[in-house]
Amino acid sequence: MLESLKTVSIWLQSWATPEMGLWGLFGSAFLSATVLPGSSEIVLTALITAYPEQAWTGFFVALAGNLLGCLLTFGMGYAGREGYERFQHVRVQLDGAHAQRLQRWGPPALVLSVLPLVGDALVLAAGWLRLPLASSLAWIALGKAIRYLLVVLAVQGLLSLA
């Protein structure tokens, strides 16, 4: 029994490489940017703790994965409205106070997409409201980059104290 546990442990350790960590980080960041729950910050922290030399690579991998996930979420909102209008044979009128506020503030409001719980809903709503894609992604990228930058700097600071 103990031998089989050792074998499994060795096999799992063979997967614990910086490259596999980066792939895991990408997947976590991608899924975290969709409506699925997740926390890519924890995975980024674990990667930097295990492989401090991968901190900035991890920053860019997490940012890329998260932006691609946001693009999917934005597209889901856009396609959702398109499908709803097509199958219901109606034109959506956006009378809600939140929708009007998001349309008034426009893409700069998407810098708040980093907020827990409401961030993904903002991106989905931006797609539904058909906000301009390029400027929306730029504002989302700014918010996400600041968040991941703070994580990298915090973990590096804590590691330098040890």
C-alpha positions in Angstrom: 0.0 0.0 0.0 2.8 2.4 0.9 4.6 1.7 -2.3 1.5 2.6 -4.4 1.2 5.9 -2.5 4.8 6.6 -3.2 4.3 5.8 -6.9 1.3 8.2 -7.1 3.2 10.9 -5.2 6.1 10.6 -7.6 3.7 10.8 -10.6 2.0 13.9 -9.2 5.4 15.6 -8.5 6.3 15.0 -12.1 3.4 17.2 -13.1 4.5 20.0 -10.7 6.7 21.8 -13.2 6.8 25.5 -13.8 5.3 24.9 -17.3 2.4 22.9 -15.9 1.9 25.5 -13.2 1.6 28.2 -15.9 -1.0 26.1 -17.8 -2.9 25.6 -14.6 -2.8 29.3 -13.9 -4.0 30.1 -17.4 -7.0 27.7 -17.0 -7.8 29.0 -13.6 -7.7 32.6 -14.8 -9.8 31.8 -17.8 -12.5 30.1 -15.8 -12.4 32.8 -13.1 -13.3 35.3 -15.7 -16.5 33.4 -16.7 -19.6 33.0 -14.6 -18.0 29.9 -13.0 -16.5 30.4 -9.5 -12.7 30.4 -9.2 -9.8 32.4 -7.7 -6.8 32.7 -10.0 -5.1 34.9 -7.4 -4.6 31.8 -5.2 -3.1 29.9 -8.1 -0.8 32.8 -9.0 0.3 33.0 -5.4 1.0 29.3 -5.3 3.0 29.5 -8.5 5.1 32.4 -7.4 5.7 30.8 -4.0 6.9 27.5 -5.7 8.7 29.2 -8.6 9.6 32.8 -7.7 11.4 33.3 -11.0 8.1 32.7 -12.8 6.4 35.8 -11.1 6.2 38.0 -14.2 5.5 35.2 -16.6 2.7 34.2 -14.3 1.4 37.8 -14.3 1.1 37.8 -18.1 -0.3 34.3 -18.3 -3.0 35.1 -15.7 -3.8 38.4 -17.4 -4.1 36.7 -20.8 -6.2 33.8 -19.5 -8.5 36.2 -17.6 -8.9 38.5 -20.6 -9.8 35.5 -22.9 -12.3 34.4 -20.2 -13.8 38.0 -20.2 -14.0 37.9 -24.0 -16.0 34.7 -23.7 -18.3 36.2 -21.0 -18.7 39.4 -23.1 -19.6 37.2 -26.1 -22.1 35.2 -24.1 -23.9 38.5 -23.1 -23.9 39.7 -26.8 -25.1 36.3 -28.1 -27.6 36.0 -25.3 -29.3 39.2 -26.3 -29.1 38.4 -30.0 -30.7 35.0 -29.4 -33.3 36.4 -27.1 -34.4 39.0 -29.6 -34.4 36.5 -32.5 -36.4 33.8 -30.8 -38.8 36.0 -28.9 -39.3 38.3 -32.0 -38.9 41.4 -29.9 -36.4 44.2 -29.7 -35.0 44.6 -26.2 -35.7 47.9 -24.5 -33.2 48.7 -21.8 -35.2 50.4 -19.1 -33.5 49.1 -16.0 -31.6 51.6 -13.9 -28.5 49.5 -13.8 -28.4 49.0 -17.5 -28.9 52.7 -18.1 -26.1 53.5 -15.7 -23.7 51.1 -17.3 -24.6 52.5 -20.8 -24.0 56.0 -19.5 -20.7 55.2 -17.9 -19.7 53.0 -20.8 -16.5 50.9 -21.0 -14.6 52.8 -18.3 -17.1 51.3 -15.8 -15.6 47.9 -16.7 -12.4 48.6 -14.7 -14.7 47.5 -11.9 -14.8 44.0 -13.4 -12.2 43.0 -10.8 -14.7 43.2 -8.0 -15.9 39.9 -6.6 -19.4 38.7 -7.4 -20.4 41.7 -9.6 -17.3 41.8 -11.9 -18.4 38.9 -14.1 -21.9 40.3 -14.3 -20.6 43.6 -15.4 -18.8 42.0 -18.3 -21.8 39.9 -19.2 -24.0 43.1 -19.1 -21.5 44.9 -21.3 -21.9 42.3 -23.9 -25.7 42.4 -23.6 -25.6 46.2 -23.9 -23.3 45.9 -26.9 -20.7 48.2 -25.6 -17.7 48.7 -27.9 -15.6 45.5 -27.6 -12.1 47.0 -28.0 -12.5 49.8 -25.5 -14.3 47.5 -23.1 -11.4 45.0 -23.2 -8.9 47.8 -22.7 -10.7 48.9 -19.5 -11.1 45.4 -18.3 -7.4 44.7 -19.0 -6.5 47.8 -16.9 -8.4 46.6 -13.9 -7.2 43.0 -14.2 -3.6 44.1 -14.6 -3.7 46.3 -11.5 -5.2 43.4 -9.5 -2.5 40.8 -10.7 0.2 43.4 -10.3 -0.8 43.9 -6.6 -0.8 40.1 -6.1 2.7 39.7 -7.6 4.2 42.6 -5.7 2.6 41.4 -2.4 3.8 37.9 -2.8 7.3 39.0 -3.8 7.4 41.3 -0.8 6.4 38.6 1.6 8.9 36.1 0.0 11.7 38.7 0.5 10.9 38.9 4.2 11.3 35.2 4.6 
